[in-house]
Amino acid sequence: MRVGRHGLWFVPLVFLLIFFAYPLVSILSLGFAPEGQLDLSGLLEIASSSYYLQTLGFTLGQAVLSTVLTLALAVPGAFVFTHYRFPGRGVFSALAALPFVLPTVVVAAAFLALIGPRGLINQALMSAFNLEQAPIQLERTLTIILLAHVFYNYGVAFRLISAFWANRSLRIEEAARMLGARGWRLWWTIRLPILRPALIAAATLVFIYTFTSFGVIVILGGPRFATLEVEIYRQVANLFDLPVAAALSVVQIAFMFVAIAVYNRLEKRAGLALAQGAPPGRPPRTPGEWLMIIANQSIVALFLIAPLLSLVARSLTTPQGDFTLSYYTGLGNNLRGSVLSVPPLQAVGTSLAIAVAATALSLILGLMAARALTQRSGAPAWLETFFMLPLATSAVVLGFGFNIALDSPPLNLRTSVVLLPIAHTLVALPFVLRSIVPALRSLPRHVEEAAQVLGANALMTFWHVQLPLISRALAVAAVFAFTMSMGEFGASLFVARPNNPTLPIAIFRLLGQPGEANYGRALALSSILLLVCAIGFALIERTQPDSDRMP
């Protein structure tokens, strides 16, 4: 039995050692010893180069700005949600979380469809005022990058702050009002200090996501802007300077591990969670409260809905505003001169096949790891932290690590069809564990003991008793893994074969090519991916227990 228990965590451990730790060690080796001996010239070049220092400065600066703007929009939304009951409250909560499950290429395409040079707003203004050029020029500016980041991360900050606020008594606020605290004084002396742990944790989490931003920057920012992620990709794909890319990856890894460590510490100290039962709130009593609710909900809903609706609408209309299905019907054809060597529709089939394989693999490994982690005398205490480490590593760094570590014997997998499912499994595995482990730990011990009294061994108990009881969590994990695989972009850009692109890569390549046909087909593919992710999100919301949703 003891060998079997060890085997539960041994298999996922070996998987992570080979496909996660080994690529990271290869990056560190290339960064610190490119010729087999200690050589810090790559790191010194970064430290002494104004360009790389500016890249690091921009990475930090845009992450800080994105974080501040996200919190500035999320805090009022969390206040309204936790303090009042109003029609459409559950719809607003679900809508707020939707952008976070969307791939970054879809978010970027949505903002291009809304306010890009060929977006709906610019088309309407050009038609109304007979303009020859788009009056709103936000493409390849910091503004559109920040807007996309706020759109993408709003739901994370909103849910985390709402979850924390809902579990705090409002009697302190009532007592403060009785003592004369009103308006900004109430916010400054009572509300913000109470929210400090949640605000810091939410800020740290949003900072992590925006610090490692890749898809939004590379599509909306263009060559003018580059984060560390984008620069790593450029050094590998365009300049073939692997030592500098490795040195940049070392800097990236260091920042990420510190940020993740800070967030984990805050999460444990504050007892934060992204999901909880809906706070009761109270009905609005005054016209001013109704006005505040309507204004907040309208601004947020418009900000979250408009880009997605524009994406779908623009994929169904010509530049002249006429309805058309030509972009969708053209997905089965490969236009002459297209950047894709295969019809775009083939990318949909490729992504579906990879997503199914990655989902199956991540569920198998996740179940084995979760079972071992929740046994009384199972895996070592440090193992859970190790299994969650891929969450602290960007997909771009993982993809780069695959390039340099899995390109020679005995692991010559660079051109293998199995590499993409493996990469996607690494990205999805932490989320699978975060869905399954709490469900297993919440099962009463007497259920397992009763099964054993009736003669069931450990395997039978798990298969016939525990597995049915965690079926909801398992379904959530499967949908998470499938959705994340469908939208994975950073690692896929490094390891996908040129003649067999995934759906996000096909969108990225089409957006980078001139011509209305390429642009329209990119929006059509983005709309298809949006639909898949929206269905996945709806399934997650319906599958989660009622106590874990925010209705």
Number of C-alpha atoms within 10 A of each C-alpha: 8 8 8 13 18 15 17 21 25 17 15 20 17 12 14 19 16 15 20 22 18 16 23 25 14 21 29 19 20 24 26 21 17 21 11 9 10 12 15 13 16 20 19 11 14 18 12 10 12 11 11 18 14 14 20 20 14 17 21 18 15 21 23 19 15 26 27 16 15 27 23 14 18 27 19 15 26 22 17 21 27 21 17 18 17 15 8 10 17 16 11 17 21 18 15 25 21 22 27 16 19 23 24 25 29 29 26 28 28 26 25 25 28 22 22 23 18 18 23 22 18 21 22 17 15 16 13 9 8 9 13 8 13 18 14 15 13 18 18 18 15 15 14 22 25 21 15 22 27 27 24 27 27 28 25 22 31 25 25 22 29 30 24 23 21 20 14 12 9 14 9 13 17 11 11 15 14 10 9 10 17 13 9 10 13 15 14 13 13 15 17 14 12 16 17 13 19 25 20 17 23 27 21 21 22 25 24 23 18 26 27 24 25 26 22 24 29 23 22 26 22 15 13 10 18 23 28 25 26 22 23 24 25 16 17 18 14 10 11 12 13 22 23 23 25 29 26 25 27 21 15 21 18 13 16 21 16 13 18 18 12 15 19 16 13 18 17 10 10 14 12 20 16 17 16 21 15 21 19 12 15 11 13 17 9 8 9 10 14 15 12 14 20 13 12 17 19 12 12 19 14 11 14 21 15 15 25 22 15 22 26 19 20 25 25 20 17 17 14 9 14 8 13 13 13 16 22 20 12 18 22 13 12 15 16 8 8 17 15 21 14 19 17 29 19 18 23 20 15 15 25 18 15 23 24 18 20 29 26 17 20 29 24 16 21 29 22 19 27 27 22 24 24 17 12 7 11 18 21 11 9 9 15 19 10 14 22 17 18 20 17 18 22 23 25 24 27 26 24 28 26 25 23 17 22 21 14 11 8 7 11 12 17 20 14 12 14 13 20 28 23 19 22 28 27 27 25 28 30 23 21 28 27 15 23 24 22 14 19 20 14 10 13 10 9 9 12 17 13 12 18 14 9 9 11 16 13 14 11 14 19 16 11 12 15 20 16 11 15 18 14 19 24 24 19 23 26 24 22 24 29 27 26 24 29 27 27 27 25 24 22 26 22 23 22 20 15 15 10 20 25 29 28 28 23 26 26 21 17 23 22 14 15 10 11 14 17 24 21 26 24 30 29 27 26 29 24 17 24 24 14 16 25 17 14 22 23 13 15 20 18 13 18 17 13 13 11 15 19 22 17
